[in-house]
């Protein structure tokens, strides 16, 4: 009936699909009920990957949840926490689970609980000059590690100190208007840290020091941290998840409340069996993907730091080149991977370029999500993709081309020598020529000079003895950028 479809639409969170009414007899327990097959509503990736592992290490829980929702550029590769946090913040919003239950197609984020002693939590309302302590020892209220999120918006600061937390869930009758500041005072907090913060004084102090004001997200955007795990919400209290990044972690459907212990249960290491996780040690929150209209509104409110965005965008030729190199080997296994390794010098250069970009962004950890919000979206995503692929490549090296645990010292040395001889650098290869060219494009070197510079760089690198690099234990590593700079000067 028409009412059935209205209910289905509500239950299925507006997901596209086609429900089919069973015409054949069903289990006698369901006699008298209409039973619909809603398989078509389940994301295609869930149906394709359920019960299967991945062919290579890298794809992880964040990738599984986001790719299932249509983030095609994440399919088949690793998504590190920073990249996940960026997507969560840009494309999702938190669900108030008191008013709304998570629905099909939402994502549940898990994080470890932090437990504080009884006298460690206090608050100061406007009419109370001294903090009032709340006894939480007996029922051990849990404070999530993302404490401070509410205070960040309350104070309009870029970041709150780690010890600033929120207890609005513990004291629900304290309103935002009456709340002057909320503080979680740990036993390790100093006297200065224990003082209540005054928002205006804090901002005035920043101005007095002439500190550049941080680029802020729009007021309605909450920074969403990636936690330690994420899973796609299905129906009936179930979630679809990938337990980790290694091949032994399969894609599966489990109860949302048992997601963390399910992860531990499928890790198969006969030498170092893990302790089974206690689900009570983890809390979770749900987020929902914004509609195209909501995303457009958020994009209109986004404030772009044009200067910083241009600085990071200047690296685009290198980011594109290095991303292509890593993607080209991202599906290889064992001998195929070992025989097609990216040159060690190229990997050193990737680390160097990513380090340079991070210095320009000027933040680490969660703070970088806010900075990335202030640059062009495509530039930010390209940087994050390379960052994640770099991690996946290292995981593949560890899996497919690393010394065995039982290898002797002599065997490891022989292997290291062979590695440097065969894979430190292939100066005349097309890939390395293109790498040098990308560096020259970034440095705005005139096209007519590039061929001569490439020739000079290759000539210098052909003189390098990789075996000497091994014997020097890193002391004799070549400096690609010095060679490049010298060639530019000579051209």
N, C-alpha and C positions, 0 to 999 in steps of 0.2 A: 504494500500500500504506500501512498504518498508519505504517510507518517513514518514508515520504516526507513525511507530514504533520508528523511530529515534527521532521524536518530543516527543513521549510519554516517551522515555527513558530519554530525557533531562529534561522534566517537572517533572518527578517522581523521579529525583535524583538517578537513578540507582537502586531504590528499587525493591526487588524481588516481583513478583506477576504475574497476568495474566489479561490483559485487554480484554474485550469482546465487540465486536461491536453490537450495538442494531440493530436488524433486523425488529422490530416492529415499527409502526409509533410513532413519538415522538411529543412533543408540537410544534404547528405550528410556534412558534417563532424560532425554531431550524430547520425549513424546509430547506433542501439544505445542511445541515451540517452532517458530520459523528459524531455520538455520541457513546462514549465508556463508558462502566461501569468499573470503576477502583476500585471497592470495595475491590478486592483481594489484592490491594496494601496497603490498610490501615492496620497498625499493628493490630494483633489479639486482644491484650489487649484493644485497643481503641474500637473495635467492641463489646467486651464482657462487658466492664464497662460503656459504654456510657449511660447516663441518670440514672445511679445507684449510690447509696452511698455505703459506706463501712459498714460492720457489726459491726466493733469495731473502736474506735478512734485510730489514729496513722498514717495510710497511708496518705500521703500529696502530695502536688504539685510536689516536687522533685521526690518522688517515682513514681508517675504516668507517668511523662515524661521519666524517665530513664528506668523504667520497660517496657514501651512500645517499647523501643529500644533494648530490649533483655538483660537487666541487671537482670537476673533471681533471684539473691540472694537478691534483694531489694523488690521483690513482696510480697505484703500483710503486710508490716510493715512500720514503720516510718523511714524516712531518714532525719536526722537533717542537718542544713546548712553546718556544717563542712564536713560531709560525702558527701554532694552534691558538695561542692566546690572542694573536693579532686577528685571526678570522673570527674567533668568538666575540671579541670586542667590536669589530667592524660590522659583522653580519648577523649578530644575535642580540637578544636581550634576556635578562633573567626573568624567570617566572615566579610570581608570588604564589607559592604552593599552598598558602592558607586560603587563597581565593580561587585558584585554578589548579587542577591536576595536570601534570605533564601528559602530553598526548603523543600519538604516533607521529614520528618525524622530529620530535624534540631531541635534545642531547642532555644526558646527565653527566655532570662532572664530579669526580670523587677527589677528596683531599683528606690528608691525615688530620685527626683531631688533636688539638693541643689542650691539655688539662692543666688548670692553674689551681694553686692552693686556695683555701677558703678566704683568707684575708687579702688576696691578691687583686681583687676586682673592686673598683670604686667608681663613683660618678659624682659630678657636681652639677646640680640644677641651679638655675639662675638665682633662686632665693636662698640657696644654701652655700655659705662661704667655704665650708669644709667638706671634703669627700665623705660620703656615707658608704660604709662598708656593707657588703651583702654576703651573708653566709651561704656559700655554695658547696661547702665541704661534703655534706651528707649525700646530696643527690648528684654531686660532681658534674655540674653543667659543663658542657664542652664548648671551648672557644676555638673556632676554626682558624687555620693559619692565615687566612686572609683578613685577620683583624686589622681594623684601621680603614677598611673600605668606606664605611659610612662617614668616618671623620674626614677622609680626603675630600668628600663633597661638601661636608659641613664647613670645613675651613677654607675650601677653595684653594688648597695647596696642591702642588704637583704630587707629593708623596707624604704620607704620615710616617712618623718613626715606627719601628717594628713593634714597640711596646704599646702603641696606641691601639685600642680595641673598641669594640662595641658590645654593650650589654642590653641593648633595647629589647632583645628577645627574652632576657631574664627579667627586666623591669618594664613590661609593656605599657604601664600607665604613665611613663615619662614621655612627654611629647617632644617633638623636635624643637618647638618654640621655646620650651623651658629648659632644654638641655644645653648647658653652656659648653661642656666638653665631656668626653668619655675617655677614660684611661684604664688600661690594663697594666697594673704595676706588678711586675714580676719580682721574685725575691732577689734578683740580680740587678734590679734597676737602681740607678744612682738617685740621690736626693733631687738633683736637677730634673731628672726624667720624671720623677713622681709629681712634679708640680703640674697644676692644671694649665692648659694652653689657652691663650687669648688670641683668637683669630686675627683681629685687627692689629694687635701688637706684633704678631708674627709677620704679617705682610709689611708693616711699617719698617720692621727690622731688615727685611729683604730690600726695600727701597733705599734705606739708609746706606746699606752696603753696596748699592748700585749693582745688585745682582740682576742679570737679565731675567725677566719674567718668563716662566716656563710656558711653552705652548700647551694650551689646555684643550681637552676634548670638549665638544659641545656639552652644555650643562646636563642634558638628558641622557648622555652616554656614560654608562658605568664600565670601568675597566674590568674585564672578566679574565681572571687568571686561569691557566689551564689545569691546575691541580696535578694529581699524579696519574689520573686515568680518566677516560671519557668513553661513553657508550651511547649508542642510538636507542632511544625509547621506542618500544613496540607497544603492544596491547597487553592487558592482563598483568601488569606489573613486571613485564619482561624487558630485557634490553639485548641488543645485538652488539657484540664486542669482539675485539681481537685482543688477546691477553698481553701481547708484547711485540717486540720487533724481530725475534728470532724465528727460524722455521718451525720450531716445536710449538709455537703458539698458534692454535687454530682459531678460526672464526666460529663463534658459537652464540647461541641464545641461552641466557641464564636469568634467574630472578634478579631484579635490580638490587635487592637488599643483600645478595650474595655475590655481587660482581667481583669484589676484591679477593675473596677466598677461592672463587672459581679460577682466577688467574693463577694463583699459587698452585692449585691442584693440578694444572696441566703442564707445569714446568717439569721436564723430564731430565734430570741430571742424576745419574746413578751414583756419582762420586760425592756430590754435595747437595743432597736433597734439601729443599728449602723448608723452613717452618711454615705451617699453614697460617695464612693471614686470618686475623680476627676481624670480621666485618664491623664489629662495634667500634673498632679503632679508626674507622673512616666515616666521614660525613659526605653528603652529596647535595648538589643543587641542580636544578634543571634550567636550561635555556632554550629559547625557541628561535628559529630562523625568521628573520624579518621578511615581510612581503616586499616585492619590487617597489611599491609605493613608499613604504617606510624607509627602505634603503635610499631612495631618491631624496627623501626629506632629510635624512641624516647626512647625505653627501652635500646637500645645499648648505648645511650648517658647518661643514668641515672647514677649518682654517688652515691654509697651506702656508708653510714657511718657504717662500719661493727660493730664497738664497740657499737654504739647506737642501731643498729638493733638487736644485740645479747641481749642487756639489755631488750629491749621490748619483744623480742621473748621468754625470760625466763618466762614471764607471761602467755604463751600460754595455759597451763593446766587450769588455773583459768579462762581465757577469754572463753575457750571452755565450761567449766562447767557452768559458769554464763549465757552465751548466751543460752545454752540449757534450763536452768531453766526459763528464760524469754520467750523464744519461746514457751515453753510448755503451757503457759497460754495466749499467745498473741491473740488467737481466741475465748476466753471465753467471755461470757456476763453475766451481772447481777448476779444472785445467783450462777451460775456456777463459775464465777470469784471470787466472795466473799468467796466461800467455798474452793477455791484452791489457795488462795493467797500465794505468796512467803513469807517465814518467814521474819519478820521485821529485825532480826539480819543479815540474809543473804543480805537483801537490804542495810543495813549499811555497810556490808563488800564490796559489789559491789561499793558503792560510794568511799570507802576508797581505793580500788585497782585502780579504774579509776583515783583518785586523785594522787596516787603514780606514775602512768604512765605519767600523764600530767606534773608532776614535772620533770620527767626524760626527757620528750620531751622539756621542758623548754620554751614553748611558749604558748600564748593564742590567741584566735581569728584567724584572717586570717593568721598570722605568722605561725600557726601550720601546715597549708597546706604545706608550704615549708619544714618544718622539716619532716613531714610524707613522703614527696617525697624522703627523704634520707635513709629510712629504707625499709626492704623487703616488697614488695607489698602485699603479703598474710598476713603478720603481721599487716600492716597498716589497711587493710580492716577488719580484725578480730576485732581490737580495735575499729574502727569506728562503726561496726555493734553493738557491745555491748553498746557503748555510745548512739546510737540511740534507741536501745531497752529499755535501762534504762529510757529514756524520755517517750517512749510509755507506759511503765508499769505505770509510775506516772500518765499519762493522763487517763489510765484505772481506776486507783484507784480513781481519782477525779470524774470520771463519774459514776462508779458502786458501790463504797463502801466508800463514804464520807458522813459526816453529812449533813442533809438538811438545807437550809437557815433558815427555820422557827423553827428548833429544839431548845428546851430550853437548858440552860446550864447544867441542871441536866441530861437530856437525852444524851447530848454529852459526859458527864463524864462517864455515864454507858456504852455507846458504846465504849469509849476509853478503859475502864477497860476490857470489853469483848474481844476487839481486842488483847490486850496484853496477856490476859490469853490463847487465842486460837491460836494466830499466831505470838507470839514473837519468839519462837524457839521450834522446835521439835527435841530435842537432839538425840533421838534414831532412827530417820528416815534414810532411805537409802540415800536420797538426801543430808542430812547434813553430813553423814559419807563420802560420795563422795566429799563433799565440803572440809572437813578437809583433806582428802587424796590429793586433788589438791593443797592445800596450802603446804603440806609436800613435794610433788613432786617439786614444785617451789623452796622450800628451800633445795632441794637436800638431804633430810633425807633418810638414808638407808632403803630400803624396809622392812628389817627384824624388824625395830623398829616402823614402822608405825602403826601396829595394837595396840600396847601398848599405843602409844601416843594418838590415836583416843579414846581409852577407858578412858584415864585420862581426856581428854578434855570433853567428854560426861558426865563423873561423876561430874565434876565441874559445868557444865551448868545445870545439873539436880537440883542443889542446889539453882538455881536462882528463886526468887519469882517475876514473872512478875508484880504483883499488886504493889509491892514496887517500881518498875521502873516507873509506872504511877504516883504514889503519889509523887515521887521525881522530877517530871517534868524534867527528863533528867539528874539530878545531880547524880543519882545512876546508870546510864547506865553501863552495864558491858563492859569490854574491852576484846574482843575476842582474840586479838593479844597477850595481856599479858598472858592470860590463855594458849594460844598455845605455847608461848615461854617457859613458866614455865614447861609445859608438856614435851617439847623437852629436856629441861635441866635434868628433872628427869628420863627420859627414859634411 
